[in-house]
């Protein structure tokens, strides 16, 4: 499960807009808009939700569910690992090397 707030936070971490997320997930922009307008846990077509979660996972986003052990508890999102390239077409790279 993912909440609307987690979706927005994931997009912010990736630096993408709703249109780009829709393209990555293979769903329409109105679908993303409806999901992000949900009051809490996103509800919708199971296939669309699975596509969304798979796209976020592929882009390097880890969705943290309620009840999962974490320092402060609660839901959230985080980048799984930092890579020199995002691995997802159209997304900026996330550099990890030393700065010159």
Chimera marker file (.cmm) of the C-alpha trace (Angstrom):
<marker_set name="trace">
<marker id="1" x="0.000" y="0.000" z="0.000" r="1" g="1" b="0" radius="0.5"/>
<marker id="2" x="1.050" y="3.555" z="-0.688" r="1" g="1" b="0" radius="0.5"/>
<marker id="3" x="-0.445" y="6.848" z="0.419" r="1" g="1" b="0" radius="0.5"/>
<marker id="4" x="-0.931" y="9.972" z="-1.666" r="1" g="1" b="0" radius="0.5"/>
<marker id="5" x="1.669" y="11.737" z="0.491" r="1" g="1" b="0" radius="0.5"/>
<marker id="6" x="4.182" y="8.954" z="-0.192" r="1" g="1" b="0" radius="0.5"/>
<marker id="7" x="3.556" y="9.298" z="-3.934" r="1" g="1" b="0" radius="0.5"/>
<marker id="8" x="4.226" y="13.032" z="-3.828" r="1" g="1" b="0" radius="0.5"/>
<marker id="9" x="7.332" y="12.494" z="-1.672" r="1" g="1" b="0" radius="0.5"/>
<marker id="10" x="8.626" y="9.820" z="-4.057" r="1" g="1" b="0" radius="0.5"/>
<marker id="11" x="8.181" y="12.170" z="-7.011" r="1" g="1" b="0" radius="0.5"/>
<marker id="12" x="10.022" y="14.888" z="-5.100" r="1" g="1" b="0" radius="0.5"/>
<marker id="13" x="12.948" y="12.557" z="-4.346" r="1" g="1" b="0" radius="0.5"/>
<marker id="14" x="13.162" y="11.626" z="-8.018" r="1" g="1" b="0" radius="0.5"/>
<marker id="15" x="12.688" y="15.193" z="-9.209" r="1" g="1" b="0" radius="0.5"/>
<marker id="16" x="9.865" y="14.287" z="-11.587" r="1" g="1" b="0" radius="0.5"/>
<marker id="17" x="6.380" y="15.600" z="-12.259" r="1" g="1" b="0" radius="0.5"/>
<marker id="18" x="3.074" y="13.752" z="-12.573" r="1" g="1" b="0" radius="0.5"/>
<marker id="19" x="3.451" y="13.351" z="-16.329" r="1" g="1" b="0" radius="0.5"/>
<marker id="20" x="6.866" y="11.719" z="-15.963" r="1" g="1" b="0" radius="0.5"/>
<marker id="21" x="5.601" y="9.368" z="-13.246" r="1" g="1" b="0" radius="0.5"/>
<marker id="22" x="2.639" y="8.417" z="-15.442" r="1" g="1" b="0" radius="0.5"/>
<marker id="23" x="5.041" y="7.595" z="-18.294" r="1" g="1" b="0" radius="0.5"/>
<marker id="24" x="7.282" y="5.505" z="-16.034" r="1" g="1" b="0" radius="0.5"/>
<marker id="25" x="4.310" y="3.575" z="-14.656" r="1" g="1" b="0" radius="0.5"/>
<marker id="26" x="2.514" y="3.196" z="-17.975" r="1" g="1" b="0" radius="0.5"/>
<marker id="27" x="-0.658" y="4.856" z="-16.711" r="1" g="1" b="0" radius="0.5"/>
<marker id="28" x="-2.449" y="8.085" z="-17.605" r="1" g="1" b="0" radius="0.5"/>
<marker id="29" x="-1.784" y="11.466" z="-16.005" r="1" g="1" b="0" radius="0.5"/>
<marker id="30" x="-5.412" y="11.604" z="-14.727" r="1" g="1" b="0" radius="0.5"/>
<marker id="31" x="-4.781" y="8.258" z="-12.978" r="1" g="1" b="0" radius="0.5"/>
<marker id="32" x="-1.761" y="9.723" z="-11.158" r="1" g="1" b="0" radius="0.5"/>
<marker id="33" x="-3.773" y="12.858" z="-10.327" r="1" g="1" b="0" radius="0.5"/>
<marker id="34" x="-6.622" y="10.777" z="-8.859" r="1" g="1" b="0" radius="0.5"/>
<marker id="35" x="-4.184" y="8.678" z="-6.835" r="1" g="1" b="0" radius="0.5"/>
<marker id="36" x="-2.453" y="11.761" z="-5.428" r="1" g="1" b="0" radius="0.5"/>
<marker id="37" x="-5.813" y="13.329" z="-4.570" r="1" g="1" b="0" radius="0.5"/>
<marker id="38" x="-6.702" y="10.374" z="-2.317" r="1" g="1" b="0" radius="0.5"/>
<marker id="39" x="-7.173" y="11.372" z="1.323" r="1" g="1" b="0" radius="0.5"/>
<marker id="40" x="-4.852" y="8.635" z="2.633" r="1" g="1" b="0" radius="0.5"/>
<marker id="41" x="-4.095" y="5.170" z="1.229" r="1" g="1" b="0" radius="0.5"/>
<marker id="42" x="-4.343" y="5.220" z="-2.556" r="1" g="1" b="0" radius="0.5"/>
<marker id="43" x="-7.252" y="3.230" z="-3.877" r="1" g="1" b="0" radius="0.5"/>
<marker id="44" x="-7.722" y="2.289" z="-7.484" r="1" g="1" b="0" radius="0.5"/>
<marker id="45" x="-7.303" y="-0.324" z="-10.139" r="1" g="1" b="0" radius="0.5"/>
<marker id="46" x="-4.993" y="-3.057" z="-8.842" r="1" g="1" b="0" radius="0.5"/>
<marker id="47" x="-3.075" y="-3.205" z="-12.125" r="1" g="1" b="0" radius="0.5"/>
<marker id="48" x="-2.433" y="0.562" z="-12.040" r="1" g="1" b="0" radius="0.5"/>
<marker id="49" x="-1.270" y="0.392" z="-8.419" r="1" g="1" b="0" radius="0.5"/>
<marker id="50" x="1.069" y="-2.504" z="-9.196" r="1" g="1" b="0" radius="0.5"/>
<marker id="51" x="2.493" y="-0.621" z="-12.190" r="1" g="1" b="0" radius="0.5"/>
<marker id="52" x="3.045" y="2.457" z="-10.024" r="1" g="1" b="0" radius="0.5"/>
<marker id="53" x="4.814" y="0.530" z="-7.264" r="1" g="1" b="0" radius="0.5"/>
<marker id="54" x="6.962" y="-1.364" z="-9.786" r="1" g="1" b="0" radius="0.5"/>
<marker id="55" x="7.977" y="1.898" z="-11.503" r="1" g="1" b="0" radius="0.5"/>
<marker id="56" x="8.901" y="3.530" z="-8.192" r="1" g="1" b="0" radius="0.5"/>
<marker id="57" x="10.869" y="0.439" z="-7.177" r="1" g="1" b="0" radius="0.5"/>
<marker id="58" x="12.720" y="0.412" z="-10.505" r="1" g="1" b="0" radius="0.5"/>
<marker id="59" x="13.525" y="4.106" z="-10.064" r="1" g="1" b="0" radius="0.5"/>
<marker id="60" x="15.128" y="3.342" z="-6.684" r="1" g="1" b="0" radius="0.5"/>
<marker id="61" x="12.315" y="4.295" z="-4.318" r="1" g="1" b="0" radius="0.5"/>
<marker id="62" x="11.592" y="2.169" z="-1.260" r="1" g="1" b="0" radius="0.5"/>
<marker id="63" x="8.066" y="2.555" z="0.091" r="1" g="1" b="0" radius="0.5"/>
<marker id="64" x="7.997" y="2.204" z="3.886" r="1" g="1" b="0" radius="0.5"/>
<marker id="65" x="4.665" y="0.884" z="5.136" r="1" g="1" b="0" radius="0.5"/>
<marker id="66" x="2.921" y="1.510" z="8.437" r="1" g="1" b="0" radius="0.5"/>
<marker id="67" x="4.259" y="-0.783" z="11.151" r="1" g="1" b="0" radius="0.5"/>
<marker id="68" x="7.631" y="-1.402" z="9.509" r="1" g="1" b="0" radius="0.5"/>
<marker id="69" x="10.511" y="-1.005" z="11.925" r="1" g="1" b="0" radius="0.5"/>
<marker id="70" x="12.159" y="2.388" z="11.545" r="1" g="1" b="0" radius="0.5"/>
<marker id="71" x="13.684" y="4.937" z="13.899" r="1" g="1" b="0" radius="0.5"/>
<marker id="72" x="10.699" y="7.227" z="14.067" r="1" g="1" b="0" radius="0.5"/>
<marker id="73" x="7.933" y="4.872" z="12.916" r="1" g="1" b="0" radius="0.5"/>
<marker id="74" x="5.226" y="5.702" z="10.431" r="1" g="1" b="0" radius="0.5"/>
<marker id="75" x="5.048" y="5.580" z="6.685" r="1" g="1" b="0" radius="0.5"/>
<marker id="76" x="7.562" y="7.091" z="4.317" r="1" g="1" b="0" radius="0.5"/>
<marker id="77" x="9.703" y="6.731" z="1.214" r="1" g="1" b="0" radius="0.5"/>
<marker id="78" x="13.438" y="6.719" z="0.710" r="1" g="1" b="0" radius="0.5"/>
<marker id="79" x="15.988" y="6.150" z="-2.001" r="1" g="1" b="0" radius="0.5"/>
<marker id="80" x="17.241" y="2.561" z="-1.865" r="1" g="1" b="0" radius="0.5"/>
<marker id="81" x="20.785" y="3.318" z="-2.975" r="1" g="1" b="0" radius="0.5"/>
<marker id="82" x="22.571" y="6.172" z="-4.620" r="1" g="1" b="0" radius="0.5"/>
<marker id="83" x="23.729" y="5.418" z="-8.117" r="1" g="1" b="0" radius="0.5"/>
<marker id="84" x="25.625" y="7.429" z="-10.696" r="1" g="1" b="0" radius="0.5"/>
<marker id="85" x="22.707" y="6.935" z="-13.067" r="1" g="1" b="0" radius="0.5"/>
<marker id="86" x="19.077" y="6.537" z="-12.118" r="1" g="1" b="0" radius="0.5"/>
<marker id="87" x="18.675" y="3.478" z="-14.339" r="1" g="1" b="0" radius="0.5"/>
<marker id="88" x="15.339" y="4.824" z="-15.519" r="1" g="1" b="0" radius="0.5"/>
<marker id="89" x="15.100" y="6.578" z="-18.895" r="1" g="1" b="0" radius="0.5"/>
<marker id="90" x="14.265" y="10.235" z="-18.516" r="1" g="1" b="0" radius="0.5"/>
<marker id="91" x="15.389" y="10.528" z="-14.893" r="1" g="1" b="0" radius="0.5"/>
<marker id="92" x="18.452" y="12.499" z="-13.858" r="1" g="1" b="0" radius="0.5"/>
<marker id="93" x="21.408" y="10.567" z="-12.457" r="1" g="1" b="0" radius="0.5"/>
<marker id="94" x="22.107" y="10.568" z="-8.733" r="1" g="1" b="0" radius="0.5"/>
<marker id="95" x="25.853" y="10.977" z="-8.409" r="1" g="1" b="0" radius="0.5"/>
<marker id="96" x="27.690" y="9.377" z="-5.519" r="1" g="1" b="0" radius="0.5"/>
<marker id="97" x="31.316" y="9.958" z="-6.342" r="1" g="1" b="0" radius="0.5"/>
<marker id="98" x="33.645" y="12.357" z="-4.524" r="1" g="1" b="0" radius="0.5"/>
<marker id="99" x="33.373" y="15.993" z="-5.475" r="1" g="1" b="0" radius="0.5"/>
<marker id="100" x="36.348" y="17.674" z="-7.105" r="1" g="1" b="0" radius="0.5"/>
<link id1="1" id2="2" r="1" g="1" b="0" radius="0.2"/>
<link id1="2" id2="3" r="1" g="1" b="0" radius="0.2"/>
<link id1="3" id2="4" r="1" g="1" b="0" radius="0.2"/>
<link id1="4" id2="5" r="1" g="1" b="0" radius="0.2"/>
<link id1="5" id2="6" r="1" g="1" b="0" radius="0.2"/>
<link id1="6" id2="7" r="1" g="1" b="0" radius="0.2"/>
<link id1="7" id2="8" r="1" g="1" b="0" radius="0.2"/>
<link id1="8" id2="9" r="1" g="1" b="0" radius="0.2"/>
<link id1="9" id2="10" r="1" g="1" b="0" radius="0.2"/>
<link id1="10" id2="11" r="1" g="1" b="0" radius="0.2"/>
<link id1="11" id2="12" r="1" g="1" b="0" radius="0.2"/>
<link id1="12" id2="13" r="1" g="1" b="0" radius="0.2"/>
<link id1="13" id2="14" r="1" g="1" b="0" radius="0.2"/>
<link id1="14" id2="15" r="1" g="1" b="0" radius="0.2"/>
<link id1="15" id2="16" r="1" g="1" b="0" radius="0.2"/>
<link id1="16" id2="17" r="1" g="1" b="0" radius="0.2"/>
<link id1="17" id2="18" r="1" g="1" b="0" radius="0.2"/>
<link id1="18" id2="19" r="1" g="1" b="0" radius="0.2"/>
<link id1="19" id2="20" r="1" g="1" b="0" radius="0.2"/>
<link id1="20" id2="21" r="1" g="1" b="0" radius="0.2"/>
<link id1="21" id2="22" r="1" g="1" b="0" radius="0.2"/>
<link id1="22" id2="23" r="1" g="1" b="0" radius="0.2"/>
<link id1="23" id2="24" r="1" g="1" b="0" radius="0.2"/>
<link id1="24" id2="25" r="1" g="1" b="0" radius="0.2"/>
<link id1="25" id2="26" r="1" g="1" b="0" radius="0.2"/>
<link id1="26" id2="27" r="1" g="1" b="0" radius="0.2"/>
<link id1="27" id2="28" r="1" g="1" b="0" radius="0.2"/>
<link id1="28" id2="29" r="1" g="1" b="0" radius="0.2"/>
<link id1="29" id2="30" r="1" g="1" b="0" radius="0.2"/>
<link id1="30" id2="31" r="1" g="1" b="0" radius="0.2"/>
<link id1="31" id2="32" r="1" g="1" b="0" radius="0.2"/>
<link id1="32" id2="33" r="1" g="1" b="0" radius="0.2"/>
<link id1="33" id2="34" r="1" g="1" b="0" radius="0.2"/>
<link id1="34" id2="35" r="1" g="1" b="0" radius="0.2"/>
<link id1="35" id2="36" r="1" g="1" b="0" radius="0.2"/>
<link id1="36" id2="37" r="1" g="1" b="0" radius="0.2"/>
<link id1="37" id2="38" r="1" g="1" b="0" radius="0.2"/>
<link id1="38" id2="39" r="1" g="1" b="0" radius="0.2"/>
<link id1="39" id2="40" r="1" g="1" b="0" radius="0.2"/>
<link id1="40" id2="41" r="1" g="1" b="0" radius="0.2"/>
<link id1="41" id2="42" r="1" g="1" b="0" radius="0.2"/>
<link id1="42" id2="43" r="1" g="1" b="0" radius="0.2"/>
<link id1="43" id2="44" r="1" g="1" b="0" radius="0.2"/>
<link id1="44" id2="45" r="1" g="1" b="0" radius="0.2"/>
<link id1="45" id2="46" r="1" g="1" b="0" radius="0.2"/>
<link id1="46" id2="47" r="1" g="1" b="0" radius="0.2"/>
<link id1="47" id2="48" r="1" g="1" b="0" radius="0.2"/>
<link id1="48" id2="49" r="1" g="1" b="0" radius="0.2"/>
<link id1="49" id2="50" r="1" g="1" b="0" radius="0.2"/>
<link id1="50" id2="51" r="1" g="1" b="0" radius="0.2"/>
<link id1="51" id2="52" r="1" g="1" b="0" radius="0.2"/>
<link id1="52" id2="53" r="1" g="1" b="0" radius="0.2"/>
<link id1="53" id2="54" r="1" g="1" b="0" radius="0.2"/>
<link id1="54" id2="55" r="1" g="1" b="0" radius="0.2"/>
<link id1="55" id2="56" r="1" g="1" b="0" radius="0.2"/>
<link id1="56" id2="57" r="1" g="1" b="0" radius="0.2"/>
<link id1="57" id2="58" r="1" g="1" b="0" radius="0.2"/>
<link id1="58" id2="59" r="1" g="1" b="0" radius="0.2"/>
<link id1="59" id2="60" r="1" g="1" b="0" radius="0.2"/>
<link id1="60" id2="61" r="1" g="1" b="0" radius="0.2"/>
<link id1="61" id2="62" r="1" g="1" b="0" radius="0.2"/>
<link id1="62" id2="63" r="1" g="1" b="0" radius="0.2"/>
<link id1="63" id2="64" r="1" g="1" b="0" radius="0.2"/>
<link id1="64" id2="65" r="1" g="1" b="0" radius="0.2"/>
<link id1="65" id2="66" r="1" g="1" b="0" radius="0.2"/>
<link id1="66" id2="67" r="1" g="1" b="0" radius="0.2"/>
<link id1="67" id2="68" r="1" g="1" b="0" radius="0.2"/>
<link id1="68" id2="69" r="1" g="1" b="0" radius="0.2"/>
<link id1="69" id2="70" r="1" g="1" b="0" radius="0.2"/>
<link id1="70" id2="71" r="1" g="1" b="0" radius="0.2"/>
<link id1="71" id2="72" r="1" g="1" b="0" radius="0.2"/>
<link id1="72" id2="73" r="1" g="1" b="0" radius="0.2"/>
<link id1="73" id2="74" r="1" g="1" b="0" radius="0.2"/>
<link id1="74" id2="75" r="1" g="1" b="0" radius="0.2"/>
<link id1="75" id2="76" r="1" g="1" b="0" radius="0.2"/>
<link id1="76" id2="77" r="1" g="1" b="0" radius="0.2"/>
<link id1="77" id2="78" r="1" g="1" b="0" radius="0.2"/>
<link id1="78" id2="79" r="1" g="1" b="0" radius="0.2"/>
<link id1="79" id2="80" r="1" g="1" b="0" radius="0.2"/>
<link id1="80" id2="81" r="1" g="1" b="0" radius="0.2"/>
<link id1="81" id2="82" r="1" g="1" b="0" radius="0.2"/>
<link id1="82" id2="83" r="1" g="1" b="0" radius="0.2"/>
<link id1="83" id2="84" r="1" g="1" b="0" radius="0.2"/>
<link id1="84" id2="85" r="1" g="1" b="0" radius="0.2"/>
<link id1="85" id2="86" r="1" g="1" b="0" radius="0.2"/>
<link id1="86" id2="87" r="1" g="1" b="0" radius="0.2"/>
<link id1="87" id2="88" r="1" g="1" b="0" radius="0.2"/>
<link id1="88" id2="89" r="1" g="1" b="0" radius="0.2"/>
<link id1="89" id2="90" r="1" g="1" b="0" radius="0.2"/>
<link id1="90" id2="91" r="1" g="1" b="0" radius="0.2"/>
<link id1="91" id2="92" r="1" g="1" b="0" radius="0.2"/>
<link id1="92" id2="93" r="1" g="1" b="0" radius="0.2"/>
<link id1="93" id2="94" r="1" g="1" b="0" radius="0.2"/>
<link id1="94" id2="95" r="1" g="1" b="0" radius="0.2"/>
<link id1="95" id2="96" r="1" g="1" b="0" radius="0.2"/>
<link id1="96" id2="97" r="1" g="1" b="0" radius="0.2"/>
<link id1="97" id2="98" r="1" g="1" b="0" radius="0.2"/>
<link id1="98" id2="99" r="1" g="1" b="0" radius="0.2"/>
<link id1="99" id2="100" r="1" g="1" b="0" radius="0.2"/>
</marker_set>
